[in-house]
Amino acid sequence: MPASLITSLRGIGLNLNESVVLGTLLKGGPMYASRVGKEAHLNRTTIYGVLHELIEKGLVSKVKARSATQFQAISPELLPDYIAKRRQDLVEKEKELRDAIPQLLLLRSKGSILPKVQFFEGEEGVKQAYEDTLENNKGQYLRDITGVDAVFKRLGEKWVHYYLEKRADFGIRCTDLAPESEWARKSKEDDQKYLRQTKFLPEKYGFDAEISIYDNKVGFFSYAKENPIAVLIEDETIADAMKKLFDYMEQSAK
């Protein structure tokens, strides 16, 4: 099955198994579960679970064939409608979550929920952690110690530019301390556009990580090849110490 098809299906919110199964049905027409499992290289238990999820999402339906049941995908022409519906659902979910924020903040202030340390795993998790540096940045200022090369290589230029543009739209200023490199020099050219000041650290101190300091939080982002992670620590004392360390480092950066 073309990798581009799997990538496209994952892009509409499906996981890998769902994408493979739906792709199998899209190209093959109605099939028995056993055949879908064989072509998708999934065992019997897994294939029925995946088919159930796709039926729940309205992407697959059951077809009675004699005494057995076959499964078929929706017509490819209907996929744009599915994406449009999903987009509308996300808009509604976003509104519900935004309406709930005041209550969550109240509970948080009482220490009832939400720990002071949050852990995020995988590329999507890391991206979600970055959203906190924008959505919950009351001071509208970021201090970043950043391995620019690793950020671009791991998360991709498209996402990085999305993040930078959103940050600028929010009016959040940023000071970057980055080991000097080709990527860092190229990034510095857009400083004015992204409300940013980039200063270089010696090239020999390059690293595959980033530290973001804002308000009373410190975010640690690791771009380990096997499993990128992010950790957000909310603590006034730690954040204050990191801000002072950052300000000291900034004095020697160029």
N, C-alpha and C positions, 0 to 999 in steps of 0.2 A: 504494500500500500504506500502511495507517495507520502513522504515525510511532510510535504507542504500541506497536504490535506489534514493530517493529524495536527499540525501546528495551527491551522485555521480553526479546527474544531475546538482545540484547547483555548483558543482566543475568545470563544463565546461562553467560556465558563465551565467547560467540561474537564474532568480529570483525564488522565492518560487512558485508563481502561474504558471509560465512557466514549472517548474519542475514537479509540480503535474499534469498538463494537459498532458505533454509529457509522463509522466509515465503511466497515464491512457490509453493513446492511444497505447503505446508500449505493454501493457499487454492485451489490449482488441480488437485490430484490428480496422477497419473502424467503425466510429460512427457518428451519427448525433450530431450537436452541443448541442442540448438539453440534450442528454444522457451524453455527456462529462461533461457538466456543473453540472448535477445531481451527477455524480460519484466524480467529483472534488470539489463539494460543492461550486460552484461559480454561481453568477447570470447571466442572459442572456447578459446583457451589458458587463460584465467583460469577460465572456468566449469568445465572438467574438473578443474582443480586444487582448486577449492572443493568440488565434488561429492565428490571423493576424500576430502577432509578430513572432510566430514560423514558419509560412509560409515564412516570410521575411528572416528568418535565414536558411531556407532550411531544417528544421527538420520535417515539416508537409506539406502534400499536400492535395488538394481537390479531391474527387472522386464523379462523378455523379452517383446517384442511383435513377433511375426512374426520377421523377420530382424534387427531392430534392438533396441536397449536403451533402456528408459525408466527414469526415476528417480522415486521417490516418497518422501515424508516419512513418518516414523512417525505413528501416530494422535495427535492432540492430547492425548488422554487419557493417553498414556504419557509426556508431558513431565515431569510431577511425579516419575515414577520416575527419569528421567534426572537430574533435579536432585538427588534423594536419593543416587544413585550417585556423582555428582560430588562431593557434600558428603563422602561416606565416603572417596572417593579423596583429597580434600584433607586430611582428618584423618590418613590414613595417611602422606601426603607430609610433613605437618607433623611427625609423629613421627620420620620418617626424618631430616629436616633437624635436628631438635633433638638426635637421637642423634649426628649428625655434628659438632655445634658444637665439642665438646672438641678434635677432631682439627683442625678449621679454625683454632681459636684457637692451637693449638700451632704450626701451619705459619705462621700470621700472625706470631707472636712471633719466628720465625726469619727473617722477611722473605722467605719463599719465594713467597707469593702475596698477593693483595689489596693494591692500591696505597693510598697514604694519601689519595688524592683520588678520590671517587666522584661520578659525574655521573648525574643522573636527568632524564628528559625526559617532558613531557606530564603531564596531571593524575594518571594512575595512578602514574606514576613519582614525582611529588612526594609523593603519599600514602604510597608505600613508603618514601621517605626519612624522612617523619615517624615511621614505625614505629621507626626506629633511635633516635629520641630517647626512646623508651619501653623498647624491648627491650634496648638496650645502654647504659642510663643507670645505672651502678653507684652513682653518688653520689646518685641519686634527687632531683636538683634541676636545674631549668632556669632559665636567664636568657634571656628573650625580648625582643627589640626588634621589635615587631609592628605591621604595618599591618592592623589588625583588619578594616576594611572590605573590603580586597582578599581576605583569607582567606575570609570568609563568602561574598562574591560569587562567587569563583572555584571554591571547593570545595563550597559549599552548607552550609546549616545542619545538615542531617542528618549529614553526615560530620563536621563540626566537633564536634557534640555527642558523636558516637561516640568521637572522639579524646580529648576532654576527660574523658569518663566512664572511658575505659580508663586514662588518665593518673592519675586519682584512684584508681581501683581498684588501680593499681600503687603507690600511696602516694608519687607523685612530686610534690614541691612546686614551685611556679613563681612567679617574679616577672616580670610583664609591664610593659614600658615601651611605651606606645601613644600616638600622636598623638590628642588628645582629639577625639571625634566622637560622633555618636548611637550608632553601633554599639559604640564603645569604652565609653561610659557604660552601655549595656545589658549588655555583657559583664561589666563590673565588679560588677554586682548579684549575679552567681553566684560571686564570688571564694571565699567560704567553702565552697561546695559542691564546688569544683574544686581545693581546696588551693592557692589562688592569691592573690597580692597584685598588684593593678593600679595603676600610677601613670601619670599623664598627662604627655605632652610637649605643647608648644604645637601647636595645631591646624594652624598654617601649615606644619608639618614633616611633613605626611602623605605616605605613600609606599605603593607597591604591592609590598611585599616583606616578608620576615621574616628575622630572624637568631636562631638558637637556639644557645646555648652550654651545653655539658654535658660533664662529665669532661674529656677531652683533645681534644674535638671542637668544631667550629663548623659549623653548617649554614646555608647561604644559600638562601633560597627566593624565587624571582622569579615574580610572577603576571602576566607579560606576556600580553596578550590573545591574541596569535597562538600563543605556545608557552611555557607555564609550565615552569620548570626548577628543579632543586635541585642544590646542590653540597655534599657533606660533606667537610670537611677534618679529618684526624686528625693533629694536631701539638701537642705540649705547649706550645711557645713561643707559637704563634699563639693557642691557646685561653687561655693565661695573659694575653696582651696584651688579648684581647677581654673577658675577665672584669674586668680592671682598668678598661677603658674603660666597660664596662657599669656598674660600681660608681660611677664618677665621674658618669655620666649620671643614675644613680638619685638621687644627692644633690640634683640640681636639679629632679627630677620631683616632681609633686605628687599 
